[in-house]
Amino acid sequence: MSLELFAARPVPDWYDDAKLGIMIHWGPYSVPAWAPSTGEFPRVIDEHGWDYWFANNPYAEWYANSMLISGSPTQQHHRAKWGRLAGYDAFARTFRLEMKDWDPSQWIEPILACRARYIVVTAKHHDGFLMWPARLRNPRKRGWQLSRDIIGEVASAARDKGLRLGVYYSGGLDWTFGGTPIRNLEDLVSATPRARGYAPYVDAHWRELIARYKPSFLWNDIGSPQGEDLRKLLSFYYDAVPDGVINDRFGQADPGESRSIPHRAVMALARVFAPRSRGQPARRMAALPGAHADVHTIEYAAAPMEGTGKWECVRGLGYSFGCTTEENEENMLSVPALVRLLVDVVARGGNLLLGVGPRSDVSFSGAQQARLQGLGNWLKVNGEAIFGTRPWGETGSVTEDGIEVRYTCKGMTVYAILLGTPAGRTIVLPALRFLPYAGVRILGSLSYVTWFEEGKDIHIRLSEPLRESAAHVISITPQPKT
C-alpha cells in the first residue's frame, strides 16, 4: 500500500470518540523509581536547553541513561543509594521478583475509575527490556525479557472491560545496542542503533506484537531504524487491524546525512515534543521523513500545531511517565487542573493520553489513584460533553465574569463548558444566538434554568447557584448560532 493510500484512511471513529487514554510505563526502571523533579518537558527545554534537560532528566524511565551522566542528580542519587559499582541490570532481577503476584486488575480498576477508553502499555522502552516473552530475543543481552506474558494479560483484562489496547515500543533507541550516555541532541543521533541486525529485530518485534495482540494503537517512539520497510509493516498492521491507529513517531533518518549532525527525524521529533520555542507560538512542522501517521502526538502541550489533523496530548500526571518517589502533590496535576486539561484538549480536537507509572510492585500511588478517581467522578456527571463529541465553532470564549468557556458538540447539541464556577446565578455567554425553542440544562444540577437574549449575548439564569466544581457543562439543544 502506498503512503497516499495510507493518508486517505480516515481516523477510526473509536479513536476520535475515545478522548481519554492511559499510558503505562513499567519496567526495570520502576525499581529505583527516581528522577529529579526538574519541570515539564517543553518549559525546561525553552528555559534551559537540551543539554540541561538530559543532565537533569525528570523522566524516571530514562534512569539507565541519566545515571551515566557525570555529576547528574540521578548519578549522585544512584551512588548514594545503590553504590558506585551497582549497575542497572540488577534492577531487572528485582523487577521480576516483585511482579510475581501481579494481577492485571490492579491496573484496570483505576483506569476504569477514571473512565478512560484505551490503554497503551509499554512493550519495550529505551533500556531494551522486553515486557513479553518475545520469540526473537535480545542478541546483545541474555535474558533481557520477561517469561511472563504481561502484554497478553493486560490485553485480555482490558478487553474484558471494554478498553482498547495500545502498545508502546521504542524503535529509535535501544541502549542494549549502545549509545549511552546521551547528553545532547548530537548524542541522541549517535545513539540510534545502526547495527545491521537492528532493523530486522525491530520489524520482527512489531510483527509479533501485531499478530499476537492485535493492538488498536501502535505507539512508536524516537523514529524507526534505517532499513525497516515501513510501507510493508503498516500494510501488515492495517490488514490485521483494519481500524487500527498509528502515531507520528515512525519516521526514519535520511541515510545520507552525517551522524555528527542532528538529522531531520530527530530534529522534527524535538519540535514535536516541544513545539513552542523560546516562548513563540506553536508552528506547523514538517512530517518525519518517510512517515505516515493517523494521529500527531505532542508531549506536555495542550494546543496542537497549526494545520495538525487529529492529535494527542501525551503527558504524565507529574513531570515523569515512569514512577518516581520524587513525585509529590506540588508537581502533579490537581484534579481541577486535570479536568480542565481534558476539556481544553477535547475542545481543540485532541485526545489526552495520560501517563501513569506503577511502582515496581505494580501498585499506583495514592496520589495517582486520587487523581484518576477525581477525573472519573467529574466524567460520571459530565462525560456526555466529552466522549463522542467534536469541536464546535471557535475554540472558546470568556463569560462576562471572566470564566473561560470551551465548546464541544454531538448531534444537535452543543456543550458550553465553563472552566470554573460562576459566583452568582447568572451566566452570560458572549456572541451566541439561541433558537427560540432551545432547551438549556446544566449537567448534574437540579437548578431550574431560563434564558434570554440581550444584545449579542445570551443570559442564562439559574434558580440556585452552582456548587463548586472544576468545570460546569451547559447543554444547549438545538445548536445555537454564532
N, C-alpha and C positions, 0 to 999 in steps of 0.2 A: 504494500500500500504506500502511496506517495505521501509526502508531507502535506500536499494540497488537500488530499482526501482526509487526512487526519484533522486538518484545520477546519474542514467543513462539518465535522461532527459537532452537534450541539452539546452543551454541558448537560449531563443527565439531570432530570428533574429531581431525583432523590437527593443529589448533592446540593442543588440550588435551594431545595426546600429545607435541608437539614439545619443549616445556620450555625450549629454548635457541635464541635468535636473535642475529644480529649486525646492528647498525645502523651504516651507513657515512655519515659526514659528510665531504663532499669538494666543494670549490668554490673560488672566488677567495680566500676566507679562508685556504685551505691554503698560500698563497704567503707571507704574513707569518708564519703559523703561530705566533702568540704570544698569550698571555694570562697574567696573574699567577696564581700558584698559591695562590689565596685559601682554598680549602677546599671541602668537599662542600656541595652546594646547601642542604639543609634546615638543616644546622648553622650555616651562615653567616647565613641568614635569622633563625634563632632567636636567635643571639648578637648580631647587628649590625643587622638590619632590611633593608628593601628598598632604601633609598637607598644604603646601603653596598654592597649586592650589585651594583647597576648600575654604580657607580663603580669597583668592583674585580672586575668580572665575570670569572671564570676560564674561561668558555666562549669558546674561540677563534673559534667560528663567529659570535659577536657582535662581531667586530673592527670592522666598519663603524660600529657604534653606539658602542662603547667609545672609539674614537679621537677622537670628537667631544665627549666629556665633559671639561670643563675640569679640568685637574690630575689626571686619572685616570692610573694606571700605564700603560695602553695608549697614551694620548695622548703621554706622556713617551717611551715606547719608540718610538713611530712617528716622532716628530720627531727623535729621536736617530739612528735607523737610516735613515729614508727622506726626512727633510727636512720642514720646516714646510709647504711648498706641495704636497707629494705627496698625491694623492688615492687613494681606494680603487679607482677604475675601472682604474687601471694594472695592478692585480693580475690582472684578468681577461685581459689580453693575455698576461702571463707564464704564467698558468694554461693557456691554450690551447697555448702553445709547449711547455711541459713535459710535456703529456699526449700528445703526438703519437705516441710509441712505446708507449703503454699497451696492455697485454693484460689482459683481464678475469681470466685465470687467476692473475694476480698477487694478486688478492683471493680468488678461490675456493679456492685451495690452502690458505692459512692458515685459512680458515673451515672447510674440511673437516677440517683437522688438529685443530680444537677440537671437532669433531663436532656443530656447530650444525645445526639443521634448517631454518632460514629466514634470509633476509637482507632487511633493509629499507634501501633506497638512497635518498638524498636527490635529489628531482626539483627542488625549489625551497626554499631556505631564506629567512630574513627579508630577505636582501640582494636578493631578487627575481630572481637569476640563474637562468635555466632550463637544466637539465642534459640537455635533449634538444632536437631541432630542432622545437619546437612550431609548429603551424600558426598559432596566434594569438600573435603576437609582442608583446613588451612595448611599449605605446604611449608610455611615458614615457622610455625609454632605448633608443636604436637599437643593434641587435646584441647585446643583453644576454642571449645564449643561446649554446649550442653548436650547431655544424652537424653534429657527430658524434653518433650515437645511442648515447650511453653507457648509458642505461637499457635499451635493447634488447639491447645486447651483454652487459650483466650478466645480464639475464633469460635469454638463451639459454645462457650459460655456466653459470648457477646450475641451471637446469632439466636440463641435460645431466648434472649430478651429483646430481640428486635433491633439490635445495634448492628450497623455496618462495620466491617473490618477494613482497616488500612494498615499497610506495612511500611515502616521507615527502614531505609538501607543506605549506608554511606558508600556511594560508588566512587566518589572522587578522592577520598582519603582512607587509608588503611595503614596504621602505624606498624603493623607487623611486617609490612613491606618496606619499612624505613621512613625517614623523613623528619623525625623529631630531633631537637625541639623546633617548633615553629614559633619564631619571634616577630615576624613581619610578613607582609604580603609576598615578598620575594621568596622567603622560606616556604610559604604556602604553595607556591608554584613548584618549587623543588620537591615538596613532599608528595605531590600527586604521583602515584606509582606508575612507572614506565616499564616495569619488568614484562618480558614477552608473555608470560602466562597470566598476567593480571586481568586483562580484558576478558579472556575466556572464563576466568574464575568468577568475575562479577556477573557475566552473562549467564553462566550456569546457575548461580545462586538466584538470580531474578527469575529464571525459567522454572526452577524448582519451587520457589515461593508462589509463583502464579499457578502452576499446575497443582500444587499440594493444597493451597489455602484459598484460591480464588478471591484474592483481596479486591474490594471495591475501590481502593485508592492505593496507587503506587506513589510513595513519598520518598523520592531520591534526594540526596544531599551532596553538595560540592561538585556536581558535574559527573560525567561518565568518562571512563578511560578511553584513550585513543585506541582504535581498532575494534571497539564494540559496535556492531551493526544495529543502530537504534531503530531503523525502519523495520527490520525483521523482528526485533524484540517487541516493539509496540504493536506490530501486526499480530504477533503471537498472543499478546495480552488482550487486545480488543476481540480477538476470536474466542478467547477463553472466557472473557468477562465483557460482554457487549456494552454494558452500562458502566464500565469502569472509568476511573478518573486518574490522570497523572498530573504531577506538579511540574513546575518550570525549572527544575534543577537537574535535568538530564543532559545539559549542554556539554559539548566537547571542545577542547582546546584546538587551535589551529596547529597542526604538526610542524608547520614551517616557522613558527615563532620561537624565539630564543627562550631557553629555560631560565635565563637570568632576569628576564623582564616579565612582569605580570601579564599573562596572556589575557585575551578578551573574555574568556569564560570566567576566570577568577575575578577580573575587574567588574564584569557585569553582575556576578554574584555579590560582590561587595556593594554594588549600588542597589541591588535588590534588597539585601539585608538592611542597609542604612540609606534609604532613598533621599533623605534630607542631608544636604552637605553644608556645613557651617551655617546652619540656620536658614538656608534657602528652601523655597517650597519644593515639594516632590516633583520630579520630572519624569517623562516617559523615557525609558531606557531601551536600547536595542535588545532584542531577544538573544539568548545564549546561542552560540553558533551550532547549527545543526539540530536545534531542539524544537520539539513540538510540545505544547502544554495545553491542558484543559483549564488549568487554574494557575494564577500567578500568586506566589507566596511572598509576603512582606513581613519581616521579622521585627516585632515590637513597634509597629506603626499602625495607627488606626485609620489612615487615609490612603486610598490607592493612588498610584501614579497616574498621570494624565493619559487617557487613551487605553487604560487597562480594561480588559473584559472581566470575566469572573475572577475574583481574587479572594485571598485568605490571609487574615492577620494571624500569625503564629507567634505565641509568646508564652512564657512561664507565668505562674501566679506571682512569682517574685522576679529575681534577676537571673535565675538559673532554670534549666529544664530538669536536670538531674537533682536528686535530693542533696541538700547541703544543710549541715547543722548551723550554719551562719544565718540561715533564713529566719527572719523574725517578723513580728506583726508590722513593724515600721516599713519594711521593704517589700511586703506583699500587698497586692491589691486588696482593698477592703471590699466587702460585699457591695456597698453602693457604687464604688468605682468599677467593680466587675460588671454590674448590671448596666451601668452607663456605657461602658466599653462595648458590650454586646449590642446594645441598641444602636450606638453610633456606627459600628461596623456593618450591621444588617441594613440600616437605612442608606448606607453608601454602596450597597450591593455585594457585600462580602460575607464570608463565614468567619467565625472565630474558632481557631484551633488552640486550645488552652493546654499548655504543658504542665504536667503534674509528675513529680518524681517520688516514687515509693522509696522507703528505707530498704536496706538490704534484706530485712526480714519480711518484705513485701507490703508492710502496712503504710498507710498515708498518715502524715502527722495530723494532730488535732486541728491545727490552724488551716491546713489544706481542706480537711473534711468540713470544717465550719463554713468555709467559703463556697465549696461545692453545694452544700446543703442550702446555704443562703441564696445562691443563684437559683437553685431549683425551686425554692419557696416562691420567689418572685415570678418565675416562669409558670408555676402552677396556676397562678391567677392571671397572668398577662401573656402567656405563651401564644395565644392566637394572633397577637400583634407581631410575633417573631417568626414562628415556624410556618413555612409555606408561603411567606409573603414576598413581595418585590418592592424595590424603592418606588417612591411616589413623588413626582414633582421635584421641587428644589430639595437639596439635602436637608434643610432645616430652616427654622426661623426663631424668633425670640418673642415671648409674651410681653404684654405691657409692663409686667412687674419684673422682667429680666430673666425669666426662666427659659433655657434653650429648649427647642422643640425639634424632634426628628419625626419623619413620616415614613410609613410603610403602607402597603395596600394588599388586598386579597379579594378577588371577585369584585363586588360592588362596594366594598367597604374600604375606607381609609382610616388608618390609625395615627392619631397625633399623640406622640409620646413625649410627655413633659419630663425633662431631666431634673426633677426636683419637685417640691411640694408647694403649691400656692399658699399664700398666707391667709387669704380670705375666702370668700365664697363666689368670687367672680374670676373667670379666666378669659382673657382677651387674646384671640388668635388673629394675627395680622394677615391682611391681603387674601382672605378666603371668602368665597360666596357659596353658601349652602342653598340647596334646592328647598323650596317652601315646605315640603313634607319630610325633610331629612330627620332621621332618628339619631339621637345622640345619647350615649351612655358612657359611664366611667367603669372600666373593668374592675371587678372586685369591690365596688362601692354600692351601698344601698341608697345613696343620695339621689333625690329627685332632681332631674336636670331639665332646665329650659334654656332657650337660646333666642337671640335676636341680632339683627344686623344694625350696625351703626357706622356710617361711612363705608370704608373699605374693610372694616374689621368685624369679626364675629365675637359676640359677648356670650359666654356660657355661664349660667348661674346655677349654683348648687344649693340644695336645701340645707346642707350642713358641710362644714369644712372637711377637706380630705385629711386622712391620717398620714403621718409622716412616712415617706417611702422614698427609695432611691429614684423611682420613676413611676409616673402615673400614665395610664393609657386612656385616651378619649376615642371611642369608636364612633365613626360617622358613616351612615348609610342612607342614601347612596353617596357616591363620591362627590365632594364639593368641587367647585371650580376655583382656579387661581386668577 
